[in-house]
Amino acid sequence: MLERPGDLAALLAAHPSVVAVLTGHAHTAAASTFAARPLIVGPAVTWTLRMPWEGDRPADRDQPPGLAFHVLGDDRRLTTHYRVVL
């Protein structure tokens, strides 16, 4: 069982075939890096969290649901396309 973020980084380092870390919605889409790999957080399928500078309400229930489509090319390059559902 993984107990610390360093454990996950070590696990990923031991598996070079893993090209990215993709995770389910966190009520806001995000992109970063972790363990020298892309880290992609899928958008929310319900409501969206607001960033601190977007107002004093923590959630925006008027935003449409979002989806992320990931395409892994033959060259192992990951491309993510975002769509909203209207």
Order of alpha helices (4+ residues) and beta strands (2+ residues): alpha-beta-beta-beta-beta-beta-beta-beta
